[in-house]
Amino acid sequence: MTATEPRPAPTGGGVTDYGVSHVAMIMDGNGRWAKQRGWPRLVGHRKGAERVKEIVRACPDLGVKWLTLYAFSTENWKRSTEEVLGLMALFARYIQREADAMSAEGVRMRFIGDRGPLDGKLRGLMDGIEARTAMNARLNLTVAINYGGRDELRRAAVSIAQEVAAGRLAPEAITEAVFAGHLDTAAIPDPDLVIRSSGETRTSNFLPWQAAYAEYDFTPTLWPDFNPAALAAILAQFGGRERRFGGVKG
């Protein structure tokens, strides 16, 4: 097998490492999946939540140590009140139902995004599961809720400006590392690979700073149909890509 040939998908048993440490996913297509079947959009979101559980459990055996999921964007508030409330209730139920399993399976869960507009009960559940799983290390699961890349950059700029105004930071000391340290993802490595389901080929304001040198895969599969085998196939293709980060091959 040459360096440019994709490695085969796993056939079961053990860990298959494709050299992908951090995968970020835009989970798109729940509504269309439900519409195709004549069902309400929330049915698609519930099915999508089931897929999340499968993907989370599959990642460690695929060599993935970090998984970041785009669950709710700052623009998603424009959807109907029924859908927004349904999604928030779904997030709360997911946290409550999966807390024991994630703790037992070594999953560390954390959230990025602006929590301010979220319901107090949901914020409490988010804080609780972050604290409960803080020492886990088998898989680092990050969920983006009320997240938007531009909003994250704006909040980081405000934070830095406040430090400069207070005299704690000199303008000339603002490096890329300093700026990255003010992002929601300060403790999280940049993604190696960003996957978007449903066939759309937009990044939709997801991790614009962090994914500057990530590889992208836009799969036509709707999120409720996206399974661990589909993820393994994409990772196998990724394993044959050469990443130069702006340089040239030696």
RODO-2510 file (C-alpha; in nm, 4 decimals, decimal comma):
residues 250
     n   res          X          Y          Z
     1     m     0,0000     0,0000     0,0000
     2     t     0,1471     0,3387    -0,0982
     3     a     0,1389     0,6516     0,1143
     4     t    -0,1361     0,7980    -0,1016
     5     e    -0,3673     0,4960    -0,1019
     6     p    -0,6553     0,5043     0,1470
     7     r    -0,6445     0,2431     0,4173
     8     p    -0,9334    -0,0025     0,4321
     9     a    -1,2227     0,0387     0,6716
    10     p    -1,2042    -0,1772     0,9855
    11     t    -1,3666    -0,5167     0,9811
    12     g    -1,4242    -0,5260     1,3572
    13     g    -1,2144    -0,5824     1,6681
    14     g    -0,9368    -0,3636     1,8066
    15     v    -0,8495    -0,0049     1,7183
    16     t    -0,7960     0,1050     1,3589
    17     d    -0,5952     0,4285     1,3622
    18     y    -0,6291     0,6399     1,0480
    19     g    -0,4095     0,9175     1,1817
    20     v    -0,7106     1,1401     1,2518
    21     s    -0,7059     1,2693     1,6077
    22     h    -0,9821     1,5314     1,5888
    23     v    -1,2968     1,5077     1,3774
    24     a    -1,5508     1,7903     1,3660
    25     m    -1,8981     1,7304     1,2224
    26     i    -2,1762     1,9494     1,0877
    27     m    -2,4753     1,7234     1,1485
    28     d    -2,7076     1,8332     0,8694
    29     g    -3,0150     1,6757     0,7124
    30     n    -3,2413     1,5792     1,0032
    31     g    -3,5313     1,7877     0,8771
    32     r    -3,5048     1,6657     0,5192
    33     w    -3,4798     1,3061     0,6386
    34     a    -3,8083     1,3473     0,8259
    35     k    -3,9767     1,5370     0,5412
    36     q    -3,8940     1,2580     0,2951
    37     r    -4,0980     1,0264     0,5180
    38     g    -4,3831     1,2682     0,5812
    39     w    -4,2863     1,3102     0,9466
    40     p    -4,2362     1,6254     1,1616
    41     r    -3,8862     1,7721     1,1659
    42     l    -3,8427     1,6885     1,5334
    43     v    -3,8681     1,3189     1,4498
    44     g    -3,5608     1,3652     1,2331
    45     h    -3,3802     1,5415     1,5163
    46     r    -3,4591     1,2543     1,7531
    47     k    -3,3260     1,0049     1,4994
    48     g    -3,0188     1,2228     1,4601
    49     a    -2,9593     1,2094     1,8363
    50     e    -2,9541     0,8292     1,8144
    51     r    -2,6835     0,8555     1,5492
    52     v    -2,4811     1,0786     1,7786
    53     k    -2,4714     0,8009     2,0385
    54     e    -2,3493     0,5513     1,7770
    55     i    -2,0789     0,7820     1,6439
    56     v    -1,9563     0,8719     1,9926
    57     r    -1,9202     0,5060     2,0834
    58     a    -1,7435     0,4229     1,7567
    59     c    -1,4825     0,7002     1,7628
    60     p    -1,2317     0,5493     2,0102
    61     d    -1,2107     0,2294     1,8041
    62     l    -1,1400     0,4421     1,4962
    63     g    -0,8485     0,6181     1,6629
    64     v    -1,0425     0,9433     1,7105
    65     k    -0,9594     1,1154     2,0405
    66     w    -1,1500     1,4406     1,9880
    67     l    -1,4991     1,4774     1,8402
    68     t    -1,6701     1,8148     1,7954
    69     l    -2,0361     1,8271     1,6935
    70     y    -2,2264     2,1306     1,5615
    71     a    -2,5621     2,0920     1,7358
    72     f    -2,7210     2,4391     1,7297
    73     s    -2,5922     2,7538     1,5634
    74     t    -2,6487     3,1179     1,6518
    75     e    -2,8613     3,1360     1,3364
    76     n    -3,0841     2,8423     1,4320
    77     w    -3,2925     3,0695     1,6561
    78     k    -3,4615     3,1816     1,3313
    79     r    -3,6415     2,8463     1,3103
    80     s    -3,9950     2,7995     1,4375
    81     t    -4,0550     2,8279     1,8105
    82     e    -4,1797     2,4689     1,8132
    83     e    -3,8602     2,3376     1,6573
    84     v    -3,6292     2,5459     1,8776
    85     l    -3,8069     2,4419     2,1973
    86     g    -3,8081     2,0814     2,0798
    87     l    -3,4345     2,0914     2,0143
    88     m    -3,3609     2,2420     2,3544
    89     a    -3,5687     1,9713     2,5223
    90     l    -3,3862     1,7087     2,3164
    91     f    -3,0478     1,8439     2,4275
    92     a    -3,1564     1,8291     2,7920
    93     r    -3,2869     1,4718     2,7597
    94     y    -2,9697     1,3609     2,5840
    95     i    -2,7504     1,4950     2,8636
    96     q    -2,9674     1,3375     3,1327
    97     r    -2,9954     0,9981     2,9640
    98     e    -2,6350     0,9679     2,8497
    99     a    -2,4576     1,1024     3,1586
   100     d    -2,4065     0,7589     3,3166
   101     a    -2,2955     0,5952     2,9922
   102     m    -2,0473     0,8704     2,9073
   103     s    -1,9004     0,8570     3,2554
   104     a    -1,8658     0,4785     3,2383
   105     e    -1,7174     0,4824     2,8867
   106     g    -1,4533     0,7450     2,9598
   107     v    -1,6054     1,0264     2,7539
   108     r    -1,5270     1,3819     2,8571
   109     m    -1,8039     1,6176     2,7510
   110     r    -1,7787     1,9927     2,7155
   111     f    -1,9671     2,2663     2,5340
   112     i    -1,8699     2,5677     2,3248
   113     g    -2,0840     2,8645     2,2276
   114     d    -2,2608     3,1486     2,4073
   115     r    -2,4577     2,9940     2,6941
   116     g    -2,6209     3,3205     2,7992
   117     p    -2,9427     3,2881     2,5944
   118     l    -2,9955     2,9228     2,6896
   119     d    -3,2511     2,8075     2,9459
   120     g    -3,1176     2,7981     3,3012
   121     k    -3,2044     2,4318     3,3479
   122     l    -3,0144     2,3364     3,0324
   123     r    -2,7140     2,5424     3,1400
   124     g    -2,7180     2,3621     3,4730
   125     l    -2,7199     2,0222     3,3036
   126     m    -2,4319     2,1323     3,0806
   127     d    -2,2274     2,2507     3,3785
   128     g    -2,3047     1,9306     3,5659
   129     i    -2,1965     1,6856     3,2996
   130     e    -1,8822     1,8878     3,2248
   131     a    -1,7837     1,8620     3,5915
   132     r    -1,8802     1,4960     3,6173
   133     t    -1,6755     1,3872     3,3152
   134     a    -1,3820     1,6292     3,3554
   135     m    -1,1311     1,3533     3,4364
   136     n    -1,2289     1,1218     3,1486
   137     a    -0,9848     1,0858     2,8613
   138     r    -1,0914     0,8025     2,6285
   139     l    -1,2807     1,0461     2,4045
   140     n    -1,3126     1,4240     2,4256
   141     l    -1,6626     1,5156     2,3062
   142     t    -1,7325     1,8833     2,2399
   143     v    -2,0817     1,9985     2,1515
   144     a    -2,1375     2,3413     1,9934
   145     i    -2,4673     2,4890     2,1180
   146     n    -2,5640     2,8461     2,0313
   147     y    -2,2311     2,8585     1,8536
   148     g    -2,1295     3,0749     1,5614
   149     g    -1,7742     3,1225     1,4421
   150     r    -1,8104     3,4964     1,3870
   151     d    -1,9706     3,5381     1,7284
   152     e    -1,6855     3,3410     1,8874
   153     l    -1,4284     3,5645     1,7163
   154     r    -1,6180     3,8749     1,8275
   155     r    -1,6316     3,7566     2,1887
   156     a    -1,2604     3,6759     2,1799
   157     a    -1,1811     4,0230     2,0418
   158     v    -1,3888     4,1863     2,3168
   159     s    -1,2084     3,9836     2,5830
   160     i    -0,8677     4,0797     2,4449
   161     a    -0,9688     4,4460     2,4166
   162     q    -1,0731     4,4421     2,7815
   163     e    -0,7336     4,3030     2,8828
   164     v    -0,5556     4,5690     2,6781
   165     a    -0,7718     4,8448     2,8297
   166     a    -0,6953     4,7134     3,1787
   167     g    -0,3230     4,7190     3,1075
   168     r    -0,2839     4,3417     3,1419
   169     l    -0,1912     4,2879     2,7770
   170     a     0,0145     4,4967     2,5359
   171     p    -0,1256     4,5217     2,1810
   172     e     0,2054     4,4091     2,0325
   173     a     0,1872     4,0946     2,2459
   174     i    -0,1293     3,9730     2,0718
   175     t    -0,0057     3,6706     1,8793
   176     e    -0,2085     3,3990     1,7101
   177     a    -0,1553     3,1851     2,0182
   178     v    -0,2851     3,4604     2,2464
   179     f    -0,5918     3,5080     2,0279
   180     a    -0,6576     3,1324     2,0146
   181     g    -0,6359     3,1250     2,3920
   182     h    -0,9416     3,3507     2,4104
   183     l    -1,1569     3,1282     2,1905
   184     d    -1,4112     2,8799     2,3249
   185     t    -1,1790     2,6035     2,2050
   186     a    -0,8712     2,7254     2,3929
   187     a    -0,8114     2,3820     2,5483
   188     i    -0,9003     2,1847     2,2350
   189     p    -0,6684     2,1028     1,9412
   190     d    -0,7651     2,2165     1,5931
   191     p    -0,9658     1,9640     1,3887
   192     d    -0,7882     1,7450     1,1370
   193     l    -1,1048     1,6742     0,9433
   194     v    -1,4444     1,8454     0,9133
   195     i    -1,7350     1,6348     0,7846
   196     r    -2,0677     1,7783     0,6728
   197     s    -2,3587     1,5484     0,6038
   198     s    -2,6586     1,6023     0,3698
   199     g    -2,4770     1,7097     0,0530
   200     e    -2,4512     2,0796     0,1359
   201     t    -2,1065     2,2259     0,0647
   202     r    -2,1020     2,5181     0,3092
   203     t    -1,9064     2,5541     0,6320
   204     s    -2,1968     2,7467     0,7917
   205     n    -1,9926     2,9571     1,0328
   206     f    -1,8398     2,6507     1,2016
   207     l    -1,4887     2,6787     1,3492
   208     p    -1,3546     2,9332     1,0947
   209     w    -1,0333     2,9946     1,2904
   210     q    -0,9729     2,6394     1,4058
   211     a    -1,0426     2,4686     1,0728
   212     a    -0,8167     2,6931     0,8640
   213     y    -0,6024     2,3921     0,7644
   214     a    -0,8511     2,1123     0,8223
   215     e    -0,9446     1,8709     0,5472
   216     y    -1,3138     1,8691     0,4490
   217     d    -1,5512     1,5962     0,3400
   218     f    -1,9032     1,6757     0,2185
   219     t    -2,1051     1,3572     0,2142
   220     p    -2,4530     1,3364     0,0539
   221     t    -2,5731     1,1125     0,3371
   222     l    -2,8360     1,2740     0,5594
   223     w    -2,7319     1,2769     0,9235
   224     p    -2,9915     1,0215     1,0477
   225     d    -2,8461     0,7756     0,7947
   226     f    -2,4826     0,8506     0,8802
   227     n    -2,3384     0,5581     1,0739
   228     p    -1,9995     0,4364     1,2028
   229     a    -1,9315     0,2531     0,8755
   230     a    -1,9757     0,5791     0,6834
   231     l    -1,7398     0,7529     0,9228
   232     a    -1,4801     0,4753     0,8885
   233     a    -1,4936     0,5006     0,5084
   234     i    -1,4306     0,8766     0,5203
   235     l    -1,1451     0,8314     0,7671
   236     a    -0,9923     0,5686     0,5374
   237     q    -0,9912     0,8197     0,2507
   238     f    -0,8483     1,0877     0,4771
   239     g    -0,5616     0,8561     0,5696
   240     g    -0,4258     0,8887     0,2151
   241     r    -0,4243     1,2676     0,2039
   242     e    -0,1013     1,4639     0,2333
   243     r    -0,1274     1,7651     0,4660
   244     r     0,1391     2,0301     0,4080
   245     f    -0,0028     2,3280     0,6055
   246     g     0,1111     2,5715     0,3376
   247     g     0,4490     2,4072     0,2831
   248     v     0,5762     2,1767     0,0124
   249     k     0,6588     1,8087     0,0154
   250     g     1,0198     1,7450     0,1189
***
